[in-house]
Amino acid sequence: MDAATLAAGARWPASRVWIQSPRWDLGWLIGSAAIVPLVLLAVWGGASSSSINLTTTALIGGPHLFSTYTATYLDPRFRRSHRPLLWVATLAIPALVVWGALADFQVLLSVFLFTASVHVLHQNAYLTDVYRRRAGTPEPAWSRLVDYGLLMLCIYPIAAWKLVRNDFLLGSIEILIPPFLRTPLTYWVVWVVFALLLAAWLAKSWGEARRGALNAPKTILIAVTVTIAFLVPLAAAGERLELAFQAVNAWHSFQYLGVVWLIQRVRREQGLTSSTWVRSITGGPHAAWRFYGACLAVTLALLGVLIALARLDPLGLSAEPNAFERYYYMGVLSCLLIHYALDGWLFTVSNSRDVDAHSEPYATPALA
């Protein structure tokens, strides 16, 4: 089945520009941003770091991570067409994570936080491309660059100010930036570029609205993302700052689970799913719950293994500071960074003009 056949035959609702439907998109992808203030209320109410982190990871962060694997590692067609990517991700990333946890834990967490922020924003850039392709209205390159630039920079103006002032912590660990960036010039440059991009985006959107060419779902998604990402670094300080970012992570994970579930359901209907097991959890009554339950079960199993590993302490880290966190991050970051690497590829190539939906599963929303 080629892309044209998929576009003509997929059982997708008639509201063409929306990924699923106005109600689903506005509820699941955009309205789910209501999770952010709910988590922040828990942060401001004094909930413990462990309760917020573990609850978010177990219930939604982990399942969203492992849903990626259903479309990559567990899909025979994807494995055949992306073997080098999967080998590099599987072998190199865990090795680097373990080395980083043992050699310089602070640098490892700093790299992780930067890649996590890029990943979250890259996801919504991918969704804007889906909306752009589904609308079928060409946009000039400068317009797309304004959208991308605003999205990819929106979380950094206040974050950069805190990083330069040594006031950006992940738990009790200070997040580092290169020494040459520890100057007020860094956050001034970020602020100026962000302000210029925001002004350009507002002017562009106003012009599109006046011409009747405004892509409503894309514009709403960008507006909500920029507002939340810009403000969240203000929501907490010190050791509580990481919990504010868990609020953004919860929203991102909620969006992601919905998109991957939708992709897997449509691919099953179109005969594009080459894994028998994935077909079994994406069809029939209560399939959404079976899909989520499978990802949740893997998450809980991984957390159990990491707790056991920390108690057994095979690397003799019990006398070191942050011993449990090191074992925890060895396992979680290995899986997370593989997820980031795979999604980096999938988000980047899935909306290209000649993409093949057989081998690039995340091309499905734009083509269906």
C-alpha positions in Angstrom: 0.0 0.0 0.0 1.5 3.3 -1.0 0.9 6.7 0.5 -1.8 7.7 -1.9 -3.7 4.5 -1.2 -3.4 5.0 2.5 -4.6 8.6 2.2 -7.6 7.5 0.2 -8.6 4.5 2.2 -7.9 5.1 5.9 -10.9 5.3 8.1 -10.2 8.8 9.4 -12.9 11.4 10.2 -13.9 13.9 7.6 -12.5 17.0 9.4 -9.4 16.8 7.2 -7.1 19.3 9.0 -7.6 17.7 12.4 -5.6 14.6 13.2 -8.6 12.7 14.5 -11.5 15.2 15.0 -11.8 18.7 16.5 -13.1 17.1 19.8 -10.3 14.6 20.1 -7.5 16.9 19.1 -8.8 19.8 21.3 -9.3 17.3 24.2 -6.4 14.9 24.0 -3.6 16.9 22.4 -4.4 20.5 23.5 -6.9 20.4 26.4 -4.8 17.8 28.2 -2.5 20.7 29.0 -4.8 21.0 32.0 -2.6 18.3 33.5 0.1 20.9 34.0 -1.6 23.1 36.6 -2.9 19.9 38.4 0.7 18.7 38.8 1.8 22.2 39.8 -0.9 22.3 42.5 0.6 19.1 44.0 4.1 20.8 43.8 2.9 23.9 45.5 0.9 21.9 48.0 4.1 20.3 49.3 3.8 16.8 47.8 7.0 14.9 48.1 9.5 14.7 45.2 9.4 10.9 45.2 5.6 10.7 45.1 5.3 13.1 42.2 8.2 11.6 40.2 7.3 8.0 40.7 3.6 8.6 40.1 4.2 10.5 36.9 6.8 7.9 35.7 4.8 4.9 36.6 1.4 5.9 35.3 2.2 7.9 32.2 5.9 8.6 31.6 7.0 5.0 31.4 4.0 3.8 29.3 4.6 6.7 26.8 8.2 5.7 26.5 7.5 2.0 25.8 4.7 2.8 23.4 7.5 3.9 21.1 9.0 0.4 21.2 5.7 -1.1 19.9 6.2 0.8 16.6 10.0 0.2 16.3 11.6 -2.8 18.1 8.4 -4.8 18.0 7.7 -4.2 14.3 9.5 -6.6 12.0 9.3 -4.3 9.1 10.8 -1.3 11.0 13.6 -3.6 12.3 14.5 -4.6 8.8 14.5 -1.1 7.3 16.2 0.6 10.3 18.7 -2.0 11.5 21.7 0.3 11.8 19.7 2.9 13.8 18.4 0.3 16.2 21.8 -1.4 16.7 23.5 2.0 17.5 20.7 3.1 19.8 20.6 -0.3 21.6 24.3 -0.7 22.2 25.8 2.8 22.3 23.2 4.7 24.4 23.1 2.4 27.5 26.9 2.1 27.5 27.2 5.9 27.5 24.5 6.2 30.2 26.2 3.7 32.5 29.6 5.4 31.9 28.1 8.8 32.6 26.4 7.6 35.8 29.7 6.3 37.2 32.1 8.9 35.8 30.2 12.2 36.2 26.5 11.9 37.3 26.1 15.7 37.3 27.1 16.0 33.6 24.8 13.0 32.7 21.8 14.7 34.3 22.6 18.0 32.6 22.8 16.3 29.2 19.6 14.4 30.0 17.6 17.6 30.9 18.7 19.3 27.7 17.8 16.4 25.5 14.4 16.0 27.3 13.5 19.6 26.7 14.4 19.3 23.0 12.4 16.1 22.7 9.2 17.5 24.3 9.3 20.6 22.0 10.3 18.5 18.9 7.1 16.4 19.4 4.9 19.5 19.0 6.9 20.6 16.1 6.1 17.2 14.5 2.4 17.7 15.3 2.5 21.2 13.6 3.9 19.5 10.5 1.1 16.9 10.6 -1.5 19.8 10.7 0.3 21.6 7.9 0.3 18.6 5.6 -3.3 17.7 6.4 -4.4 21.2 5.6 -2.8 20.9 2.2 -2.0 24.6 2.1 1.6 25.4 1.2 3.5 27.6 3.6 6.7 29.5 2.7 9.9 28.2 4.3 10.2 31.4 6.5 6.8 30.7 8.0 7.7 27.2 9.0 11.0 28.4 10.4 9.2 31.0 12.6 7.0 28.2 13.9 9.9 25.9 14.6 12.1 28.5 16.1 9.4 29.8 18.5 8.5 26.2 19.6 12.1 25.1 20.1 13.2 28.2 22.1 10.1 28.9 24.2 11.2 26.9 27.3 14.6 28.6 27.5 14.3 32.4 28.3 13.7 31.9 32.0 15.5 28.6 32.2 18.6 30.3 30.7 18.4 33.0 33.3 18.3 30.4 36.1 21.1 28.3 34.5 23.5 31.3 34.3 22.7 32.2 38.0 23.4 28.6 39.1 19.8 28.3 40.2 18.7 25.3 38.1 18.5 22.1 40.0 17.3 18.5 39.2 16.5 17.4 42.7 19.6 18.4 44.7 22.0 18.4 41.7 22.8 21.6 39.9 22.4 21.5 36.1 25.5 22.6 34.3 26.0 24.6 31.1 29.4 25.2 29.4 31.5 27.8 31.3 31.6 30.2 28.3 27.8 30.4 28.5 27.7 31.4 32.1 27.3 35.1 31.3 24.3 37.5 31.3 24.9 37.8 27.5 23.5 34.2 27.2 20.0 34.9 28.6 19.9 38.4 26.9 20.5 36.7 23.5 17.9 34.1 24.2 15.4 36.7 25.3 16.0 38.9 22.2 15.7 36.0 19.8 12.6 34.7 21.5 10.9 38.2 21.5 11.7 38.6 17.7 10.3 35.1 16.9 7.2 35.7 19.0 6.5 39.1 17.3 7.0 37.5 13.9 4.7 34.6 14.8 2.0 36.9 16.1 2.2 39.1 13.0 2.2 36.1 10.7 -0.8 34.5 12.5 -2.8 37.7 12.3 -2.1 38.0 8.6 -3.2 34.4 8.0 -6.4 35.0 10.0 -7.2 38.1 7.9 -6.7 36.2 4.7 -8.7 33.2 5.9 -5.7 31.0 5.7 -5.1 30.4 9.4 -4.4 26.7 10.3 -6.5 26.7 13.5 -5.3 23.5 15.2 -1.6 24.2 14.4 -1.9 27.8 15.7 -3.7 26.8 18.9 -1.2 24.0 19.7 1.7 26.4 19.2 0.1 29.1 21.4 -0.6 26.6 24.3 2.8 25.0 24.0 4.7 28.4 24.1 2.6 29.7 27.0 3.2 26.6 29.2 6.8 26.1 28.3 7.7 29.7 28.9 6.0 29.9 32.3 6.8 26.6 33.9 10.4 27.5 34.8 8.9 30.2 37.0 6.6 27.8 38.8 9.2 26.5 41.3 12.7 27.1 42.5 15.6 25.1 44.0 15.1 21.4 44.5 11.4 21.7 43.6 12.1 23.0 40.1 12.4 19.4 38.6 8.8 18.8 39.8 7.5 21.7 37.8 9.1 20.1 34.7 7.3 16.9 35.6 4.1 18.8 34.9 5.3 19.4 31.3 6.5 15.8 31.0 3.0 14.6 32.1 1.3 16.6 29.4 3.9 15.6 26.7 3.5 11.9 27.7 -0.3 12.1 27.6 -0.2 13.6 24.1 2.3 11.0 22.9 0.3 8.0 24.2 -2.8 9.2 22.3 -0.9 9.8 19.1 0.9 6.5 19.1 -2.3 4.7 20.0 -4.0 6.4 17.1 -1.2 5.5 14.7 -1.2 1.9 15.8 -5.0 1.6 15.5 -5.0 3.0 11.9 -2.0 1.0 10.8 -3.7 -2.2 12.1 -6.9 -1.3 10.1 -4.8 -0.7 7.0 -2.8 -3.9 7.3 0.5 -2.0 7.9 1.2 -3.6 11.3 3.6 -6.5 10.8 3.7 -7.6 14.5 1.1 -10.2 15.5 1.4 -9.2 19.1 0.9 -5.5 18.4 -2.1 -6.3 16.3 -3.5 -8.3 19.2 -3.3 -5.3 21.6 -4.6 -2.7 19.1 -7.9 -4.4 18.0 -11.1 -5.5 19.4 -13.1 -4.4 22.5 -11.1 -2.4 25.1 -8.1 -2.3 22.8 -7.0 1.1 24.1 -6.8 -0.2 27.6 -4.9 -3.3 26.5 -2.4 -1.2 24.7 -2.0 1.1 27.7 -1.9 -1.9 30.1 0.9 -3.6 28.1 3.0 -0.4 28.3 2.2 0.0 32.0 3.2 -3.6 32.8 6.7 -3.1 31.2 7.1 0.1 33.1 6.3 -1.5 36.4 8.6 -4.4 35.6 11.5 -2.1 34.9 10.9 -0.1 38.1 10.9 -3.4 40.0 14.2 -4.5 38.4 15.8 -1.1 39.2 14.7 -1.3 42.9 16.1 -4.8 43.2 19.3 -3.7 41.5 19.8 -0.8 43.9 19.3 -3.2 46.9 21.8 -5.8 45.5 24.2 -3.0 44.7 26.4 -5.0 42.2 28.5 -1.9 41.4 29.3 -1.1 45.1 27.7 2.3 45.0 26.0 2.2 48.4 28.7 4.5 50.0 28.3 7.0 47.2 25.9 10.0 47.3 22.8 9.5 45.2 23.4 5.7 45.1 19.7 4.8 44.4 19.4 7.6 41.9 22.4 6.3 40.0 20.9 2.9 39.5 17.5 4.4 38.8 18.9 6.7 36.1 21.1 4.0 34.6 17.9 2.0 33.7 15.5 4.8 33.1 17.8 7.1 31.1 19.0 4.2 28.9 15.4 3.5 27.9 14.5 7.2 27.7 17.5 8.2 25.5 16.8 5.3 23.1 13.3 6.6 23.0 14.6 10.2 22.3 16.9 8.9 19.5 14.2 6.9 17.8 11.7 9.8 18.1 14.3 12.2 16.8 14.4 10.2 13.7 10.7 9.6 13.4 9.6 13.2 14.1 12.1 14.5 11.6 11.5 12.2 8.6 7.8 11.4 9.0 6.4 14.5 7.3 8.8 14.6 4.4 7.3 14.7 0.9 8.2 11.2 -0.2 7.9 9.3 3.1 7.0 5.7 3.0 4.3 4.8 5.5 5.3 1.2 5.4 8.7 1.8 7.0 8.0 5.1 8.9 5.0 4.6 11.2 4.7 8.2 12.3 4.0 9.2 8.8 0.5 7.7 9.2 -1.4 10.8 10.7 -0.3 13.1 7.9 -1.2 10.6 5.1 -4.4 9.2 6.5 
